[in-house]
Amino acid sequence: MDDALAEIRSQVEHQLGIERPPPAAIDPEGLVRFSASLPEHLSPDERHALVAGAEELDPWLQGPFLIGGDIVIGGTWRTDQRWEGLGEQVPTDLADQRILDVGSNAGYDAFMFNLRGAEYVLACEPSEFHRQAVFLNSIYKTPVDFQQIGWQELDPAVHGTFEVVHCNGLLYHELHPQLLLERLMAMTSDNGTLFFGSMMLEAVETSEYARFVPGEYFGDPSWWWVPGRLALRWMLEVAGFEVKGQFGTAPGPPGEFAVITSYFVATPAE
C-alpha cells in the first residue's frame, strides 16, 4: 500500500510540481460537518493523532474535510465548491433512496449523499484514495459502504440497482469509456437519475468529436479520451440514457488544448 501511495504522490508531483500540495487556508466555521459528534475541543494527543493520520495519507485531492476541533484537511480540489452547483440538482431529501458513487476518491460526495438522508450509499474507489475515505469514516462513523472496487466489478445482480448514480471525473481516465457508461446504465434503476461529470473539449467546433490523448495532459498520464459536449451526449444516449440537462460548467486544467468540466443529468430512456 505504501508503494501505491508513493506512485500517487509521484503522479501528483509530476502534475502539480509538488508531491504533497499544501491545504488551502479554510475557515472551519463555514464547513459542512459530516458528523454531528465531531469534538469541538481536542487534547494535544488527539490533535497530534488526527494530523499525523491525515498526513500519512497525503496527497489529499478532495476536500475540505473538518475532522475535529479546527483541523481541516484542505485538499487540492475544492469539492465543496463543486457541490454549490451539484447540491442544487440533487434532492435535499434522499430518504428511501439507494445511491451509488463511482470513483469516490476520499468520499466527499458519498458523505454528502449520506448527509441528505440516503437509505444506502455504496462508494467505490479502486485506488489507494480508498484509504482516505476509510480514515475519514473512522472519524465520522457513517453507514456509507466504502468498497475498494472499480466500476468493472459493479454488478446489478450483486449490488442491486440505484435511484441515484453519481460519477464525476472518471470517463477521460478510461481507455474504453463507452463500457463505463454502459455499466452505469446497468446500475441505474428504471426510475433512477445519473449525475455524470467529466472533462470535455471546450471548443464549439470540436463538440462532435472526441480527442485521444496518447501521452499526458497537464502532467497527468492517465488521460485517454476527452469528448466534446455533443459527443458525450451521444455516448450517453447510445448507452441507454436520455439527457435531461447540463450544469456546473467551469474551466478545466490548462494543457495543450482547452477543456471544460461539466455535469450531465440523465435518466434511462423509455
TORDRENTI-763023 format. One record per residue: residue number from 0; residue in three letters; x, y, z of N, C-alpha, C, O in turn. Coordinates in steps of 0.1 Angstrom, whole numbers, m for minus. Layout:
<recs>
  resi  resn    npx    npy    npz   capx   capy   capz    cpx    cpy    cpz    opx    opy    opz
   NUM   ALA      X      Y      Z      X      Y      Z      X      Y      Z      X      Y      Z
...
</recs>
This chain:
<recs>
  resi  resn    npx    npy    npz   capx   capy   capz    cpx    cpy    cpz    opx    opy    opz
     0   MET      8    m12      0      0      0      0      9     13      0      5     23     m6
     1   ASP     20     12      7     29     24      7     34     26     m7     36     38    m11
     2   ASP     37     16    m15     42     18    m28     31     24    m37     34     33    m45
     3   ALA     18     20    m35      7     26    m42      6     41    m39      4     49    m48
     4   LEU      7     45    m26      6     59    m23     18     66    m28     17     78    m33
     5   ALA     30     60    m29     42     67    m34     40     69    m49     44     80    m54
     6   GLU     33     60    m56     31     62    m70     21     74    m72     23     82    m81
     7   ILE     11     75    m64      1     86    m65      9     99    m62      6    109    m69
     8   ARG     17     99    m52     25    111    m49     34    115    m60     35    127    m63
     9   SER     39    106    m67     48    108    m78     40    114    m90     45    124    m96
    10   GLN     28    109    m92     20    115   m103     15    129   m100     15    137   m109
    11   VAL     12    131    m87      7    144    m83     19    154    m84     17    166    m89
    12   GLU     31    150    m80     42    159    m82     45    162    m96     48    174   m100
    13   HIS     44    152   m105     46    154   m119     36    164   m125     39    172   m133
    14   GLN     23    163   m120     13    172   m125     13    186   m119     12    195   m126
    15   LEU     15    187   m106     14    200    m99     27    206    m95     27    217    m90
    16   GLY     38    198    m97     51    203    m93     54    202    m79     65    206    m74
    17   ILE     46    195    m71     48    193    m57     42    180    m53     30    177    m56
    18   GLU     49    172    m45     44    159    m41     32    159    m32     22    152    m33
    19   ARG     32    168    m22     21    170    m12     17    184    m12     22    192     m4
    20   PRO      7    187    m21      2    201    m21     m3    206     m8    m10    198     m1
    21   PRO      1    218     m4     m4    223      9    m19    226      9    m24    230     m1
    22   PRO    m26    223     20    m40    225     20    m43    240     20    m36    249     24
    23   ALA    m55    243     14    m59    257     13    m63    262     28    m67    254     36
    24   ALA    m60    275     30    m64    281     43    m79    283     43    m84    292     36
    25   ILE    m86    275     51   m101    275     51   m106    277     65   m101    270     74
    26   ASP   m116    285     67   m122    288     79   m131    276     83   m140    273     75
    27   PRO   m128    268     93   m136    256     97   m151    260    100   m159    251     99
    28   GLU   m153    272    104   m167    275    108   m177    274     97   m189    271    100
    29   GLY   m173    276     85   m182    275     74   m183    262     67   m190    261     56
    30   LEU   m177    252     72   m176    239     65   m188    230     69   m193    231     80
    31   VAL   m191    221     60   m201    210     62   m195    201     73   m184    197     72
    32   ARG   m204    197     83   m200    188     93   m206    174     89   m218    173     89
    33   PHE   m198    165     86   m202    152     81   m206    143     93   m211    132     91
    34   SER   m204    147    105   m208    140    117   m212    150    128   m206    160    130
    35   ALA   m224    147    134   m228    156    145   m220    155    158   m221    163    167
    36   SER   m212    144    158   m205    142    171   m190    145    170   m182    141    178
    37   LEU   m186    154    160   m172    158    159   m169    166    172   m176    175    176
    38   PRO   m158    163    178   m154    170    190   m150    185    187   m143    188    177
    39   GLU   m155    194    195   m152    208    194   m138    211    199   m131    220    194
    40   HIS   m134    203    210   m121    206    216   m113    193    216   m118    182    218
    41   LEU   m100    194    213    m91    183    212    m79    184    222    m74    195    224
    42   SER    m75    173    228    m63    173    236    m51    174    227    m53    170    215
    43   PRO    m40    177    232    m28    177    223    m25    163    217    m21    163    205
    44   ASP    m28    153    224    m25    139    219    m36    136    208    m32    130    198
    45   GLU    m48    140    210    m58    138    200    m55    146    187    m57    141    176
    46   ARG    m51    158    189    m48    166    177    m36    160    170    m36    160    157
    47   HIS    m26    156    177    m14    150    170    m18    138    162    m13    136    151
    48   ALA    m26    129    168    m30    117    162    m38    120    149    m36    113    139
    49   LEU    m47    129    149    m55    133    137    m46    139    126    m47    135    115
    50   VAL    m38    148    130    m29    154    120    m20    144    114    m17    144    102
    51   ALA    m14    135    122     m4    125    117    m12    115    108     m6    111     98
    52   GLY    m24    111    112    m31    102    104    m35    108     90    m34    101     80
    53   ALA    m38    121     90    m41    127     77    m29    129     68    m29    127     56
    54   GLU    m17    133     75     m5    135     67      0    122     61      7    122     51
    55   GLU     m2    111     68      3     98     63     m4     94     50      2     87     42
    56   LEU    m16    100     48    m24     96     36    m23    107     25    m30    106     15
    57   ASP    m14    117     27    m12    127     16     m8    120      3     m2    109      3
    58   PRO    m12    126     m9    m18    139    m11    m34    137    m10    m39    127    m16
    59   TRP    m40    147     m5    m55    147     m5    m59    156    m17    m56    168    m17
    60   LEU    m67    150    m26    m72    158    m37    m86    163    m34    m89    175    m36
    61   GLN    m95    155    m28   m108    160    m24   m107    168    m10    m97    166     m3
    62   GLY   m116    177     m8   m117    184      4   m126    196      2   m131    199     m9
    63   PRO   m128    204     13   m122    203     26   m130    194     35   m142    193     34
    64   PHE   m123    187     45   m129    179     55   m126    184     68   m114    185     72
    65   LEU   m136    187     76   m134    191     90   m133    178     98   m143    170     98
    66   ILE   m123    175    106   m122    162    112   m121    164    128   m118    154    135
    67   GLY   m123    175    133   m124    177    147   m117    190    151   m107    194    146
    68   GLY   m122    197    162   m117    210    166   m117    219    154   m127    222    148
    69   ASP   m105    225    151   m103    234    140    m94    227    129    m89    234    121
    70   ILE    m93    214    129    m84    207    120    m92    204    107   m102    198    107
    71   VAL    m86    210     96    m93    208     83    m83    202     73    m71    206     72
    72   ILE    m87    192     67    m80    186     55    m84    194     43    m96    192     38
    73   GLY    m76    202     38    m80    212     27    m82    205     14    m92    208      7
    74   GLY    m73    197      9    m74    190     m4    m70    200    m15    m71    212    m13
    75   THR    m66    194    m26    m62    202    m38    m74    207    m45    m74    218    m50
    76   TRP    m84    199    m46    m97    203    m52   m106    208    m42   m106    204    m31
    77   ARG   m114    218    m46   m124    224    m37   m138    217    m40   m146    222    m47
    78   THR   m139    205    m35   m151    197    m37   m164    204    m32   m175    202    m37
    79   ASP   m162    212    m21   m174    219    m16   m179    229    m26   m191    232    m27
    80   GLN   m170    235    m34   m174    245    m44   m181    238    m56   m191    243    m61
    81   ARG   m177    226    m59   m184    218    m69   m198    215    m65   m208    214    m73
    82   TRP   m200    213    m51   m213    210    m46   m222    222    m46   m235    220    m44
    83   GLU   m217    234    m48   m226    245    m49   m236    244    m61   m247    248    m60
    84   GLY   m231    238    m71   m239    235    m83   m246    222    m82   m258    221    m85
    85   LEU   m239    211    m78   m244    198    m77   m255    197    m67   m265    191    m69
    86   GLY   m253    205    m56   m263    204    m45   m277    210    m49   m287    206    m43
    87   GLU   m277    218    m59   m290    224    m64   m297    214    m72   m310    215    m74
    88   GLN   m290    204    m77   m297    194    m86   m301    181    m79   m311    175    m82
    89   VAL   m293    177    m69   m296    165    m61   m307    168    m51   m306    179    m44
    90   PRO   m317    160    m49   m327    162    m40   m321    164    m26   m312    157    m22
    91   THR   m327    173    m18   m322    176     m4   m326    165      5   m320    162     15
    92   ASP   m337    157      2   m341    146     10   m340    133      1   m348    131     m8
    93   LEU   m330    125      5   m328    112     m2   m333    100      5   m328     89      3
    94   ALA   m342    102     14   m348     91     22   m354     81     12   m360     84      2
    95   ASP   m351     68     16   m356     57      8   m349     55     m6   m353     48    m14
    96   GLN   m338     63     m7   m330     62    m20   m317     55    m18   m310     57     m8
    97   ARG   m314     46    m28   m301     39    m28   m292     47    m38   m296     51    m49
    98   ILE   m280     51    m33   m271     59    m40   m258     52    m43   m253     45    m35
    99   LEU   m253     53    m56   m241     47    m60   m231     59    m64   m235     67    m73
   100   ASP   m219     59    m58   m209     69    m61   m197     62    m67   m191     54    m60
   101   VAL   m195     64    m80   m185     56    m87   m172     65    m89   m173     76    m95
   102   GLY   m161     60    m84   m149     68    m84   m149     78    m73   m148     90    m75
   103   SER   m151     73    m61   m155     81    m49   m143     88    m43   m145     97    m34
   104   ASN   m131     85    m46   m119     91    m41   m119     91    m26   m121     80    m20
   105   ALA   m118    102    m19   m118    103     m4   m132    103      2   m133    103     14
   106   GLY   m143    103     m7   m156    101     m1   m164    113      1   m175    112      7
   107   TYR   m160    125     m4   m168    137     m1   m182    136     m6   m191    139      1
   108   ASP   m184    131    m19   m197    130    m24   m205    120    m17   m217    123    m14
   109   ALA   m199    109    m13   m207     99     m6   m211    104      8   m222    101     12
   110   PHE   m203    112     15   m207    117     28   m218    128     26   m227    129     34
   111   MET   m218    135     15   m229    144     12   m242    137     10   m252    141     15
   112   PHE   m241    126      2   m254    119      0   m259    113     13   m271    113     15
   113   ASN   m250    108     21   m254    103     34   m261    114     43   m270    112     50
   114   LEU   m255    126     42   m260    137     50   m274    141     46   m281    147     54
   115   ARG   m277    138     33   m291    141     28   m301    130     31   m312    130     25
   116   GLY   m297    120     39   m306    110     44   m308     98     35   m318     91     36
   117   ALA   m298     95     26   m299     83     18   m301     71     26   m295     69     37
   118   GLU   m309     62     21   m311     49     28   m298     41     28   m295     34     38
   119   TYR   m291     41     16   m279     33     15   m270     40      5   m275     44     m6
   120   VAL   m257     41      8   m247     47     m1   m236     37     m3   m229     33      6
   121   LEU   m234     33    m16   m222     25    m20   m212     34    m27   m216     40    m37
   122   ALA   m200     35    m21   m190     43    m27   m178     34    m31   m172     27    m23
   123   CYS   m175     34    m44   m164     25    m49   m153     33    m54   m155     42    m62
   124   GLU   m141     29    m50   m128     36    m54   m118     25    m54   m114     20    m44
   125   PRO   m112     22    m66   m102     11    m67    m88     15    m62    m80      6    m58
   126   SER    m85     28    m62    m71     32    m59    m69     34    m44    m79     31    m36
   127   GLU    m57     38    m40    m54     40    m26    m61     52    m19    m60     54     m7
   128   PHE    m68     60    m27    m76     70    m21    m87     65    m13    m92     71     m4
   129   HIS    m90     52    m15   m100     45     m7    m96     46      8   m104     46     17
   130   ARG    m83     45     11    m78     46     24    m81     59     31    m84     59     43
   131   GLN    m81     70     23    m85     83     29   m100     82     33   m103     87     44
   132   ALA   m109     76     25   m123     75     29   m125     67     41   m133     70     50
   133   VAL   m117     56     42   m118     47     54   m113     55     67   m119     54     77
   134   PHE   m103     63     65    m98     71     76   m108     81     81   m111     82     93
   135   LEU   m114     88     71   m125     98     75   m137     91     81   m142     96     91
   136   ASN   m140     79     76   m152     73     82   m150     67     95   m159     65    103
   137   SER   m137     65     99   m134     61    112   m136     73    122   m138     70    134
   138   ILE   m137     85    117   m140     97    125   m155    100    124   m161    102    134
   139   TYR   m160     99    112   m174    103    110   m184     92    114   m195     95    119
   140   LYS   m180     80    113   m188     68    117   m202     68    110   m212     67    116
   141   THR   m202     70     97   m214     70     89   m216     55     84   m207     47     85
   142   PRO   m228     53     79   m231     39     74   m227     38     59   m231     27     53
   143   VAL   m220     47     53   m216     46     39   m208     33     37   m199     30     45
   144   ASP   m211     26     27   m204     14     24   m193     17     14   m195     17      2
   145   PHE   m181     19     19   m169     21     11   m163      8      7   m159      0     15
   146   GLN   m162      6     m6   m155     m6    m11   m144     m2    m21   m146      7    m30
   147   GLN   m133    m10    m20   m122     m7    m29   m123    m15    m41   m116    m25    m43
   148   ILE   m133    m11    m50   m135    m18    m63   m137     m8    m74   m140      4    m71
   149   GLY   m134    m12    m86   m136     m3    m97   m150     m6   m104   m157    m15   m100
   150   TRP   m153      3   m113   m167      2   m120   m168    m12   m127   m180    m17   m128
   151   GLN   m157    m18   m131   m158    m31   m138   m164    m42   m129   m169    m51   m134
   152   GLU   m162    m40   m116   m167    m50   m107   m182    m48   m102   m187    m56    m95
   153   LEU   m188    m37   m106   m201    m35   m102   m211    m44   m110   m209    m46   m122
   154   ASP   m220    m50   m103   m229    m60   m109   m243    m58   m103   m245    m59    m91
   155   PRO   m253    m55   m111   m267    m53   m106   m272    m66    m99   m280    m65    m90
   156   ALA   m267    m77   m103   m271    m90    m97   m266    m91    m83   m271    m98    m74
   157   VAL   m254    m84    m80   m248    m85    m67   m251    m73    m59   m254    m74    m47
   158   HIS   m250    m61    m65   m251    m48    m57   m265    m42    m58   m268    m33    m51
   159   GLY   m274    m47    m67   m287    m41    m70   m285    m29    m79   m275    m26    m84
   160   THR   m297    m22    m81   m297    m10    m89   m299      2    m79   m303      0    m68
   161   PHE   m297     14    m85   m297     26    m76   m306     37    m82   m306     39    m94
   162   GLU   m313     44    m73   m321     55    m77   m313     67    m81   m317     75    m89
   163   VAL   m301     69    m75   m292     79    m79   m278     73    m81   m273     66    m73
   164   VAL   m272     76    m93   m259     71    m97   m251     84    m99   m255     92   m107
   165   HIS   m239     85    m92   m231     97    m94   m217     92    m98   m211     83    m92
   166   CYS   m212     99   m109   m198     96   m114   m193    108   m119   m198    115   m128
   167   ASN   m181    113   m113   m175    125   m118   m160    123   m119   m153    117   m111
   168   GLY   m155    128   m130   m140    129   m132   m134    115   m135   m123    113   m132
   169   LEU   m142    107   m142   m137     93   m144   m135     90   m159   m126     83   m163
   170   LEU   m145     94   m167   m145     90   m181   m133     92   m189   m128     83   m196
   171   TYR   m126    104   m187   m115    107   m195   m102     99   m190    m92    100   m197
   172   HIS   m103     92   m179    m93     84   m175    m94     69   m180    m86     61   m176
   173   GLU   m105     67   m187   m108     53   m192   m104     51   m206   m108     59   m215
   174   LEU    m97     40   m209    m93     37   m222   m105     32   m230   m105     33   m243
   175   HIS   m115     27   m224   m128     22   m230   m140     29   m224   m147     23   m216
   176   PRO   m142     42   m226   m152     50   m219   m166     45   m221   m174     46   m212
   177   GLN   m169     40   m233   m183     36   m236   m187     24   m227   m199     23   m223
   178   LEU   m177     16   m224   m180      4   m215   m184     10   m201   m193      4   m194
   179   LEU   m178     20   m196   m181     26   m183   m195     31   m184   m203     28   m174
   180   LEU   m200     38   m194   m213     44   m195   m223     32   m195   m234     33   m189
   181   GLU   m220     22   m202   m230     10   m203   m231      4   m189   m242     m1   m186
   182   ARG   m220      3   m181   m221     m3   m168   m229      6   m159   m237      2   m151
   183   LEU   m228     20   m160   m235     29   m152   m250     27   m155   m259     28   m146
   184   MET   m253     25   m168   m267     23   m172   m273     11   m165   m284     11   m161
   185   ALA   m265      0   m165   m270    m13   m159   m272    m11   m144   m280    m18   m138
   186   MET   m265     m2   m137   m266      0   m123   m277     10   m119   m280     12   m107
   187   THR   m283     17   m129   m293     27   m127   m307     21   m127   m310     14   m137
   188   SER   m315     23   m117   m329     18   m117   m337     24   m128   m334     35   m133
   189   ASP   m348     18   m131   m357     23   m142   m362     37   m139   m363     45   m149
   190   ASN   m364     41   m127   m368     54   m123   m356     63   m118   m358     73   m111
   191   GLY   m344     58   m121   m332     65   m115   m327     77   m123   m332     79   m134
   192   THR   m317     83   m117   m311     95   m123   m296     94   m122   m290     90   m112
   193   LEU   m289     97   m133   m275     97   m134   m270    111   m133   m274    120   m141
   194   PHE   m260    114   m124   m253    127   m124   m239    124   m129   m231    118   m122
   195   PHE   m236    128   m141   m223    124   m147   m215    136   m151   m219    145   m159
   196   GLY   m203    138   m144   m194    149   m146   m182    144   m153   m176    134   m151
   197   SER   m177    153   m162   m165    149   m170   m158    161   m176   m164    172   m177
   198   MET   m145    160   m179   m139    169   m187   m144    168   m202   m146    157   m206
   199   MET   m145    179   m208   m149    179   m222   m141    189   m230   m135    199   m224
   200   LEU   m141    188   m243   m134    197   m252   m142    211   m251   m154    211   m252
   201   GLU   m134    222   m250   m141    235   m248   m146    240   m262   m157    246   m262
   202   ALA   m138    238   m272   m141    244   m285   m154    239   m291   m157    227   m292
   203   VAL   m163    249   m295   m176    245   m301   m174    237   m313   m182    228   m316
   204   GLU   m164    241   m321   m162    234   m334   m158    220   m333   m158    212   m342
   205   THR   m154    215   m321   m150    201   m318   m160    194   m310   m158    183   m304
   206   SER   m172    200   m309   m182    194   m300   m186    180   m304   m190    172   m295
   207   GLU   m186    177   m317   m190    164   m322   m179    153   m320   m181    142   m323
   208   TYR   m167    157   m316   m156    148   m317   m151    144   m303   m155    150   m293
   209   ALA   m142    134   m303   m135    130   m290   m121    130   m294   m116    125   m304
   210   ARG   m112    135   m285    m98    136   m287    m91    126   m279    m93    124   m267
   211   PHE    m82    118   m286    m74    108   m279    m61    115   m274    m55    122   m281
   212   VAL    m57    111   m262    m45    117   m256    m35    106   m255    m35     98   m245
   213   PRO    m25    105   m264    m16     94   m264     m5     95   m253      2     85   m250
   214   GLY     m3    107   m248      8    109   m238      3    113   m224      0    104   m216
   215   GLU      1    126   m222     m4    131   m209    m10    144   m211     m8    151   m222
   216   TYR    m18    149   m202    m25    162   m202    m22    168   m188    m25    162   m178
   217   PHE    m17    180   m189    m14    187   m176     m6    179   m167     m8    179   m154
   218   GLY      4    171   m172     13    163   m164      6    150   m160     13    143   m152
   219   ASP     m6    147   m164    m13    135   m159    m13    125   m170    m20    127   m181
   220   PRO     m6    114   m169     m5    104   m179    m18     95   m180    m18     86   m189
   221   SER    m27     97   m172    m39     88   m172    m51     93   m180    m62     88   m179
   222   TRP    m49    104   m187    m59    109   m196    m59    101   m209    m48     99   m215
   223   TRP    m71     97   m214    m71     90   m226    m81     96   m237    m76    100   m247
   224   TRP    m93     97   m233   m103    102   m243   m110    115   m237   m115    114   m225
   225   VAL   m111    125   m244   m118    137   m240   m128    141   m251   m125    145   m261
   226   PRO   m141    138   m248   m151    141   m258   m156    155   m258   m154    163   m248
   227   GLY   m161    160   m269   m168    172   m270   m182    171   m263   m186    160   m260
   228   ARG   m189    182   m261   m202    182   m254   m212    173   m261   m219    165   m255
   229   LEU   m213    175   m274   m223    168   m282   m219    153   m283   m227    144   m282
   230   ALA   m206    150   m284   m201    136   m285   m205    129   m272   m209    118   m272
   231   LEU   m203    136   m260   m206    129   m248   m221    127   m246   m225    116   m241
   232   ARG   m229    136   m251   m244    134   m251   m247    122   m259   m255    114   m255
   233   TRP   m241    121   m271   m244    109   m279   m240     96   m273   m247     86   m273
   234   MET   m228     97   m266   m223     85   m259   m233     80   m248   m235     68   m247
   235   LEU   m238     90   m241   m248     87   m230   m260     81   m236   m266     71   m231
   236   GLU   m265     86   m248   m277     81   m254   m275     67   m260   m284     59   m258
   237   VAL   m263     65   m265   m260     51   m270   m260     41   m259   m264     29   m261
   238   ALA   m256     45   m247   m256     37   m235   m270     34   m230   m271     25   m221
   239   GLY   m280     41   m234   m293     39   m230   m299     50   m221   m310     48   m216
   240   PHE   m292     62   m220   m297     73   m212   m304     83   m221   m302     84   m233
   241   GLU   m313     91   m215   m319    103   m221   m313    115   m213   m316    116   m201
   242   VAL   m306    123   m220   m300    135   m213   m311    145   m210   m318    149   m219
   243   LYS   m312    150   m198   m322    159   m194   m317    174   m192   m324    183   m193
   244   GLY   m303    175   m191   m298    188   m189   m283    188   m186   m277    177   m185
   245   GLN   m277    200   m186   m263    201   m183   m262    213   m173   m269    223   m174
   246   PHE   m252    212   m164   m250    223   m154   m235    222   m149   m228    213   m152
   247   GLY   m232    232   m141   m219    233   m135   m207    234   m144   m196    229   m140
   248   THR   m209    240   m155   m197    242   m164   m187    251   m159   m190    262   m155
   249   ALA   m174    247   m160   m163    255   m155   m151    252   m162   m150    241   m168
   250   PRO   m141    261   m163   m128    258   m170   m121    246   m163   m121    244   m151
   251   GLY   m115    238   m172   m107    227   m167    m93    231   m166    m89    242   m167
   252   PRO    m84    221   m162    m70    225   m160    m63    228   m174    m68    224   m184
   253   PRO    m52    236   m173    m46    240   m186    m38    229   m192    m32    221   m184
   254   GLY    m38    228   m205    m30    218   m212    m28    222   m226    m30    234   m230
   255   GLU    m25    212   m235    m22    215   m249    m34    219   m256    m33    224   m267
   256   PHE    m46    216   m251    m59    220   m257    m68    224   m246    m67    219   m235
   257   ALA    m78    232   m249    m87    238   m238    m98    228   m235   m104    222   m244
   258   VAL   m100    226   m222   m111    217   m217   m120    225   m207   m116    234   m201
   259   ILE   m132    220   m206   m141    224   m195   m145    212   m187   m144    201   m192
   260   THR   m150    214   m176   m157    204   m168   m171    207   m166   m175    219   m164
   261   SER   m180    197   m167   m194    200   m166   m201    187   m163   m196    176   m164
   262   TYR   m214    188   m158   m222    177   m155   m234    176   m165   m239    185   m170
   263   PHE   m237    163   m168   m250    160   m174   m259    153   m164   m255    145   m156
   264   VAL   m272    156   m165   m282    149   m158   m289    140   m168   m294    145   m179
   265   ALA   m291    127   m165   m297    118   m175   m305    107   m167   m303    104   m155
   266   THR   m315    102   m174   m323     91   m169   m324     80   m179   m321     83   m191
   267   PRO   m327     68   m175   m329     57   m185   m339     61   m196   m350     65   m192
   268   ALA   m336     59   m208   m345     62   m219   m357     53   m219   m356     41   m216
   269   GLU   m369     58   m222   m381     50   m222   m382     42   m235   m391     34   m237
</recs>
